[in-house]
């Protein structure tokens, strides 16, 4: 069957899209500096990112209703991002940069959530593991970060962003090779007569609990990640040292993702994988409060977070796939990412006031408490893994 080639298509797609994004998203702050933005302008520009991500995810969630529509949502967002990447390199004034930052962020996160959702459906339909596709995204991201390390400063940012857009064009072209798949329907949407009855996500208690957990835990985690960068710079960590350890974190993420199938044989359930990943993130947060040596801190925290990321990235997708079903997984992912970005945005707004009035460790403690509360909520969610029923109709992804 043609759909059996989908895992290969998605591996190429993930490689191209992640390679392109790695040459754009990590260089926001550096580009703002090169464009001559002052401190308050940089703060506003960076603060606009998580809120724009939230609105993009939230709005996309209304349109992510089936595999066919999800694939076309991805294509539409990719086309727009290609254009925005190219134009971004010409933005030099604050109003222009603010507009471009809001627009690129609006489409960026939603694009990845929709891609994740459709990839998970395609992987399951072909009898493959989702992580066997997702790992190519991490490999591409690490490779592009390495490329960026050598070429940033040697070429103009507009050329760097043009290369990023070229990778997106390749991914867009590859997406037209995706073939139809059968979407599974969760048991709670099958009535006593065997008919499919749509259940809104808001009435799915397991999903709503997971949505709150995801927003609090990963919103706080992302805030800590952002502030940790400032803390490390304050401890004297150089930019090239930070780049090295960030790359090492991605390498550990790749290693963990490769080992994940073997580890899941022991853990069994997706929720158990999430518990392991989030527990490791909590450990890394404790270490961020205890270690004050810059190299000891960056090495321990970054490597633990890298190892934890594989559990979180993969099991977040597959767990939601079981909770809401294939048809709604992309919508669920966009909503979860959106609200996590909203919490991240709020955290970024208030974090500087907290660590200036108290300390970085005080801020890390507050974020840790929020994550512990969210972790308890994850434990409380029922962890049964329901069987799925294949939908009678199949929609074409390419027509």
Secondary structure as UniProt FT lines:
FT   HELIX           2..5
FT   HELIX           6..22
FT   TURN            23..24
FT   HELIX           25..27
FT   HELIX           28..34
FT   TURN            35..36
FT   HELIX           39..61
FT   TURN            62..63
FT   HELIX           67..88
FT   TURN            89..90
FT   HELIX           94..125
FT   TURN            126..127
FT   HELIX           131..151
FT   TURN            153..154
FT   HELIX           157..175
FT   TURN            176..177
FT   STRAND          184..186
FT   HELIX           187..189
FT   TURN            192..193
FT   HELIX           201..203
FT   HELIX           205..234
FT   TURN            235..236
FT   HELIX           239..267
FT   HELIX           270..290
FT   HELIX           294..324
FT   HELIX           326..357
FT   HELIX           360..380
FT   STRAND          388..390
//
